[in-house]
Amino acid sequence: MNLKRMLVLSIMLALIVSIASACSSGNGEKSKGGKLEKVTLLYPGDETDRFSSFIDKELAEKLAKDIGIKLEVVFVPWSQYWEQKDIMLAANEPIDLYWDGLPDLAAIVNKKQAQPLDELVEKYGQDMAKVLPKEQLQGAEIDGKLYGIPSAYAPSSAMYQLVAVRQDILEAVGMEELNTPEDLKTFATKAKEKFPQMKGPADIIFKPLTRYFAEEQYNWIAVEDLVVFGEDTKKAYSYYETKAFQDMAKFNRSMNQEGFYSEDLTIKYNERDTRMQTGLYLWVEGSLGKEMEIANSVKANAPEAELKSYLLADDKPRYITATGGEVLGIPVTAPNPEGAMKFINWLYSSKENYLFALYGVEGQDYEIVDGRIKKLTTDEFFYEWMFRNQNYQLFAPDISQETIDQYKSWDDKAVLSDSIGFRFNNEKVKNIETALREVAGKQFAAIRSGFVDFDTEYPKAVQKLKDAGIEEYVAEIQRQLDEFLANKRK
């Protein structure tokens, strides 16, 4: 082979390598050597055969082709999720992405569990930013920096203040609707008599009950439900010392004494949705659209089940208090924060990707008929509520148009809370907060659910709350709140 021919072949080979390298650049960029970037997602819930198969096969193939990453999902049961999340992140486990509650954002940031995302969004999240408005993202900002991705862009007023009930049973016992705690007790009484196989409520629904009993509407603004914001007075209050809490706890005590609440409602509080989905329970705390989220799971065990959500004290105002209740965070210690943002961006970059991640393979796991999405299996994929986006959201065939219309217009008459965007920085009172959280968990959880006698246990619990520093804690929140509101008025 002559020298000229060898030179030509060398140039051609170099061009081929260059083209191959270019093909794996951009948002789909692979790591050096052509290997896929690993992204580890910490995920609440139980692993299932089909979901795992989907992650390992169909999803893996698409993510590798589209953005050059390999997603590894670490499943943690709901009952252990928050504790395990804290332990794993404190131990610098290689977690790139996880889910948590948006109201806890400041505490998450102070524990170094979330890093600023502004540069990552600018570089890798532009497709996501097209379907998550700036106002939505601002809900996860602290001091002007973005620390998480609010993971549900949808109507949100009166978040967690609704009750999702078995409407079929409600009507079967001669009732049409619910609006008061006494309505709930009447429903439970009649259902127990006519449907003895039912196990009663799946949940103590303390936030819906608080809505009913409160003289002014409250918005929770600290961890462990310690402090609320009064929408009328613009003041911070120790929630467990409010009259609304006391009235709610007394009502729940009466429900316990009359045999409607099982001990699981207190001991296994975080399993309330799982209980409801067995088809053997009457109600669970709801948020807008909750009945649509869990309907298939309930019907799998009780095919005749019909669900409907109610807002107690429906005549009271509904406040928008946060741009979604959950947040996706990227830890400070994430091995691959870029890959985590690429995955989020990929999911929101098109309706095709969104439906694929949340529902599986079209034609195998779901189909779209007349603009409605019909699941072909009972298998669950990534939680729809965790990534919900109203630009892409579809509804099941059995959801009435009336329900859909109500859902879409839910926030039309809502009031924007003055506290929206407020994130408490607990840096100065971290030790106090730790002590208060312990009191809340050990003392007030049982009182809240009516599991113990109110008259004897409540005064003792309040004293422990005061000894732990609740007054100083509330004062610090009020100081930051006043500053926040003053800046907002400028």
N, C-alpha and C positions, 0 to 999 in steps of 0.2 A: 504494500500500500504506500503510495507516494506521499510526500510531506503535505502537499496541497490538499489532498483528499482527507488526510487525518485532521488537518486544521478545520476544514468544513464540518466534519463529523463532530469535532469538539465544540464548535460554535452552536451546532444544532442541539447537542446534548445540554449545553448550558441554557439555551432558550427553553427547552422542555422543563428543566428543573425550575427555571424562573417562573414560567407560566403556572406550574403546579403549586409553587409557593404562593403566587398571587391569588390563586383560586381559593385559598384558605385564609384570606385576609379579611379585614373589615369586621362587622358584627359577628361573622361566623369564624373569626380567627381561631386557629388551633394553636396549641403550644408548640414549642420548638420540637422538631423531630416528627411532626405530624400527629402527636398524641393528643387525645381529647383532654380538655380542661375538666377537672373534677370539681363539682359543686355539691356540697352536703347541706341538705335541708332537714332541719329538726321539725317534726310534724306530729301534732296531737291526734291520737286515734289508734285503732288496731289495724294491723296489716291483714289484707285479704289476698286470696290466691289471684283473682283477676287483676286487682290493682297492682300487685307486685309483678305479675306477668306483663301488664301494660307498661310499667316503668322500665322493666328490663328489656322489652322487645320494641313495641311500636313507638313509645315515647323516646327510648334511647336512640333508635334509628333516626327519628325526625330531628332530635336535638343535635345529634352528631352531624347530620347533613346541613342543618340550618345555621347553627351557631358554634359548632365544634366543642360542645360540652357533654359531659356524662353526669347525669344527676343521680346522686345517691340519697335516698330518703331514710332517715332514722325515725322510726315510729316509736312513740311513747304513749301509753294508755292515758286517756283523759284524766283519770284520778291521780296520776303521778306527774302530769306534764309540767306544771309550773315549778314544782320542787326540783324535778330532774333538770329542767332548763337552767335554773340557777346554779345547780351543782356542776353541770357540764360546762357552762360558760365560765364559771369561777375557776374551773380546772383547766381552762384553755383548750378544751376539746375542739377538734377541727370542724367547727360549725360555721357555715357561710351565710345561712339564712334561716330565720325562724319567725314564728308568729307569736304575738302577745296582745295585751289589751292596751289600746291607745291612752286611756286615762292614766296609766302607769308610766307614761313615756319619760317624765323627768327622773323618776327613780331608776328606770332602765338605763338612762344616759349616765347618771351618777355612779351606777355600778359598772360602768364601762361595757355595757352590753350592746351598745349601739354607737356606730360611728357616723360622722357627718356624711351625707350622701350627695351634696350639691354637685361636686365635680363628677361623681359617678353617673348621676342623672344626665348631666350635660354631655358626657362623652358616650355613654352606653344606653341611656334611657329616653331618647327623644321620641321613639314610637309610643312608649308608655305615656309620656307627657301630653301627647295629642288627645288621649282619651281620659286622662285624669287632669281636670282643670287645675289651674294654679291655686284657686281657693281650696280645692280638695287637699292638695299637698301642704298648704299652709297649716292645716290641722295637725301636722306632725313636726312643726318648727318650734325651736326654742332659741330665743335671742337671734332670730333671723336665719338660723341654720336648720336644714332639713335632716332629721334623725331617723326617719322611717317612712314607709309608703303606706298611707291609710288604705286599707285593703278592701274597702267596700264603698264604691261610688254609687249611691242609691238614696232614695228618700229615707230620712232618718229621724224625724221629729218624734218625741216621746220614746226614745230608744230604751228598750228593755222595760217599758211600763205597760206592755200589753199582756193579755192572758190568752194563750192558744188552747182551746177547749174541744172536747169531743162533741161537736154540734149535733151529730146523730143521736147521741144519748141525751143531750140537753132537750131536744125536741121530743124524744120518746118519753120523757118524764113530765111532759106538759109545759115546758118552759120555752120561751122564744129568744131571750137575750139575757145578758149579764151587765150590770152597771155598778153594783155595790158588793162589799164583802159579804153582806147577808145573802145576796143572790148566790154567791159561791157556796155558802154553807147550806142553803136550801137545795141547791143542785146536788151537792155531795150527799145530803140526807136522802133525797128521793132516789138517786142513783144507787145508793147502798141497798135500799129496799127492793128496787125493781131489777137491779143487775148485781146480785151478790158475788158474781165472779170477778167483778171489777175491784181493784185494789185502792181506789180513792185517788186523791191528788198525787201527781208525780213531783210536786214542787210547792214550796211555801210562798213563792212569788212575792218576796218582800218589797221589791221596788214598785210593782203595780199597786200594792196595798199602801205603800208610803204615799204614792201619788194621791190616793183617795183621802187619806187622813190628814195630809199636810194643808195648813192654812195658806201657804204660798208654795209654788212649785220649787222643787229642789233639783240641783244638778250636782252629782258627785265629783269632787275635785281633788281627792287624795286617795292614797292606797288603802286597801282593806275597808273601803267605804267609811273611812274615819270622819271625813269632813264634807259638808254639802254647801253649795252656794244658793242663797235665797234669791230667787229671780226678781222679787219685788223690792226687798231691802238692800240687795247687792252686798250682803254680808256673808261671812263664812261662819258656819255653826258646827259644833260637835254633833254629828248625826245621832249618835247613841243617846244623847241627852235631849233630843228634840221630843216634843209631845207626839209628833207623828210616829216616831219610832216606838214610843211607849204604847200608843194606841194599837199600832200594828202588832207588837209583841203580845199584847193582851188578847187580841183577836186570835192570833195563832195558838196561844195557850188554850183558849176555849176549843179550838179545832182539835188539839191534842187530847184534851180531857173528854171530848165527845167521840174519840176514836177514829177521827178522819185522817190523822197524820201518822205514818209509821216512823219508826226511829231512823230508817234509811234516809229520810228527808234531811236529817241533821248530820248523821254520820257519813253518809255518802252523797253529800249535797251536789258535787260536781257530776254525778251520774244522772241528773234529772232528765236530760234529753234521751238518754239511753232507756230509762224507765218508760218514758212516754211512748217510745217507738215500739215497745212490746205489744201495744194495743190493749193494755190492761189498766190504763190510768186515765183520769178525767181531764187534767189540765197541766200545763207547764208554762213557765214564764215565756213570753213571746216578744218578738220585735216585728216590725213590719215585714210581712212576707214569710214569717216563721212557719205558718201552716203549709205554705207551698214547699218549703224546704224539706219538711219531715213527712209530708203526706204519703209518699211512696213507701217509706220505711214502716210507717204505722199500718198502711193498707196491706203490706206483706204479711202482717200478723193478724190484722183484723180487716178483711176486705170490705166490710160494710162501713168502715170508719169515714166520717166526714169531719173536717177540722175548720174552725173559724176563730179568728182573733178578736178580742174585745179590749177596749180601753176603759178601765174603771174611771168613774167621774168624767165621763166623756165631755161634759160641758166646760171643764177647766181647760186652760190654754195648753197647747202642745209646743214645747220648745225644741229648737234644733240646738243641741249642746255640743256636738262634735261632728266632724266630717267623717263619719263612720266610727264604729266602736272598736275596730281592731287595727293593728299595724304590723307590717312586715319589717323586721329589723335585720341589719347586717352587723354582727359583733365587731368590736375593735380588733379582736384577735382572729378574725376570719382569714383563712389561708388564701381565699380567692374571692375578694369582694367584687372584683370586676365581673367574674363569671356569674355571681349571684345577681348582679344588676342585669346582665345580659339575659338571664333566664326570665326575670320579671318582665323585661322589655319584650322578649320574644312572646310571652304569654299574651300580652296586651297589644301586640303589633298588628293583629288581624283577628277577625271574627272566627276564621278557620282555626287558628291556633288556640284561641280562647275556648271554643267548643270542644276541641280535641283534648285539651288538658282536663277539662271539667267533666266531659261526658264519654270520652273514649273514641272509638272508631265508628264513623258514620256507616250505617248499614249493618254493623255488627252489634254495637252497643246502644246506638240511638238512631233515630231518623227524624227528619223535619217534614211535617205535613201541614200545609196551609199556614205556614209561619209559626207553628207550634212545635216544640221539641218533645218527642215521645221516646222514653227509655225502653229499650228492648230487653234489658236485663235488670236485675235488682242490685247489680254491682255498683259500688261507689268509687269514684275517682277523686281528684282533688275537690275539696269542698267548694261548692258553688258560692256559698255565702262568704267564703274567705277571699275570693277574688272577684266578687260581683262587680259588674260594670254596666250601668244602664244603657250604654251605647250598644252593647252586645247581647244583653239579657233576653232570653226567650222563656216562654211559659209553657207548662204542660197542657195537653189537650183538655184535661178535666178541670182546669181552672177557669171559672166563669169570666166572661168579659167584664162583668160588673166588678169583680174582685180586682182584675187587672187595671181597670180604669181608676178604681179607688186607690190602688197602690201608686200608680203614676202621678196622681194628683194629691197625694197625701200631704206633701209639704206646702201646698198652695196657700193654706191658711195658717201655717205655722209661724211662730215667732222666733226670730234669731236671738239666742241667748247672748247677753252682754259678756258672758264668761267664755264664749267660744274663742279658742286659741290660747287660753290661759293654761300654762303648764307650771305647776309648783316645783320649785327647786328646793329639795330637801337637804341640801348640803349642810346647812347650819343646825339642823335638828335630826340628823340621821339616827343618833342613839335613842333619842326620844321616840322617833318613828318606829324603830325596832321594838322598843318596849310596848308601845301602843298596839302594834300589830299582834304581839303575843297576847295581850289582854283581849283584843277583839276576837282572836281565834279561840282562846280557851274559855272566855266568859260570855261574850255577846253572841256568838254563833248559836249557842244552845238557847239563849233567851230569845233571840230573833225568831227562832223556829218554834217557840212555845214548848220546848222539850223539858224545861225546868220551871219551877214555880216562880212567877214574876215578882210577887210581893216580897219574897225573901231574898232572891238572888240578884235582882236589879240594883238595889241600893249598894250592895257589896261590890258589884261589878263597876258601878259608876265611881266609887271611891278608888278602886284600883286604876281606873282610867285617869283620875285626877292625880294619883300618886305617880303615875307614869309620865305625866307632863302634858296632858291634853290642852290645858289652857295656854301654855307657852307655844305649843304646836299650832293651835288655831290662830294665835296672835301673829305668828310668823307668816302663816298663809294669808291672813287679812292684810298684813303689811305689803306683801307682794301683789295681792289682788288689788289693793288701792292704787298702787303704782301702775299696774297693768291698765286699770280702768282710766286713770288720769291720762296716760299716754294715748289711750284709744280715743279720748275726747279731743285731743289736740288736732 
